[in-house]
C-alpha cells in the first residue's frame, strides 16, 4: 500500500499548480537531505531554506522520500567515494584536520565516509537532477497529463473493485 500512496503523491504533485521550477528545486534540495545523515547542520539549513523559499513543499517531502530510498541502494558507492576522499587522498589530510578542528564542523557528520560520499554525490548531481525533473514535469504536463487522465485503462482501473479498496485505504482516487 505505501507504493500506491507514493504514486498518488507523485500524480497529485504533477497535477498541482506548482511550476516545474518549484518542483525541480524542491526535489534537488530534498536529495541533499536524503543523501546525508538527517541530523546534521547542513540538513538543518537546507530544510530551513526549503521552508523560506517559494518551492513546492509537497515536492520536497516526496523527493525526500524517494532520495531516502535511493540512499540505501547507493550506500556502498557513497562509502567508496567518501573513502576515496577521506582516507585514500593523503594530500587532503591537512585540509580535513583543519576542517574538522573547527567547532561546528563535526556536526556536519562529513567525517563519515558514507555521509561525505552522499554529500559529494548530491553536489555533483545537483544540476542534472534539477534539469531532469524540470524537463520531466514540463513534458508530463504538456504531453502526458491529458492522455493519462482520459485513458481507458486508467478509467477502468479507477472503477474496479481493487481500486475502490485501494482508494478507501489510501485515498488514491480522491483529491
C-alpha positions, 0 to 999 in steps of 0.5 A: 500500500505505501507504493500506491500512496507514493504514486498518488503523491507523485500524480497529485504533485504533477497535477498541482499548480506548482511550476516545474521550477518549484518542483525541480528545486524542491526535489534537488534540495530534498536529495541533499537531505536524503543523501546525508545523515538527517541530523546534521547542520547542513540538513538543518539549513537546507530544510530551513531554506526549503521552508523560506523559499517559494518551492513546492513543499509537497515536492520536497517531502516526496523527493525526500522520500524517494532520495531516502530510498535511493540512499540505501541502494547507493550506500556502498558507492557513497562509502567508496567515494567518501573513502576515496576522499577521506582516507585514500587522498593523503594530500587532503589530510591537512585540509580535513584536520583543519576542517574538522578542528573547527567547532561546528564542523563535526556536526556536519557528520562529513567525517563519515565516509558514507555521509561525505560520499552522499554529500559529494554525490548530491553536489555533483548531481545537483544540476542534472537532477534539477534539469531532469525533473524540470524537463520531466514535469514540463513534458508530463504536463504538456504531453502526458497529463491529458492522455493519462487522465482520459485513458481507458485503462486508467478509467477502468482501473479507477472503477474496479473493485481493487481500486475502490479498496485501494482508494478507501485505504489510501485515498488514491482516487480522491483529491 
